[in-house]
Amino acid sequence: MTLDTLDTKLACKIIDIAESAFGATQISFKVKRPKRKPAKRPKSKPAPDAPLTVQQAAKRFNIPARTLYALCADGSLRHSRIGTGRGTIRIKPADLERLLANGSRKGLLD
């Protein structure tokens, strides 16, 4: 066993004993401490029915984000805003699926 693998407290005791026996000028070594790796968090997948941002909905349904913003602006697509001011738009996947199934902008106005 080398001094690299010894516990830090034990290494300090060995240094104290060695200094008293041989003098401080004859001792030189470093105690290496193992590096800690940050804990990995698993990526959580959103629930299938969870509201999506415009970017997420555009990616999932292969629709340009600009089109989704336009549908929200003219009232064709149900959405909610979260936050203060203009807020962040959230779209329920079921609402977007219903709009796409109807094939018209009037699909979600009922």
Secondary structure, DSSP 8 states (H G I E B T S, - for coil): --GGGS-HHHHHHHHHHHHHHH-GGG---------------------TTS-EEHHHHHHHHT--HHHHHHHHHTTSS--EEESSTT-EEEE-HHHHHHHHHHTSGGGG--
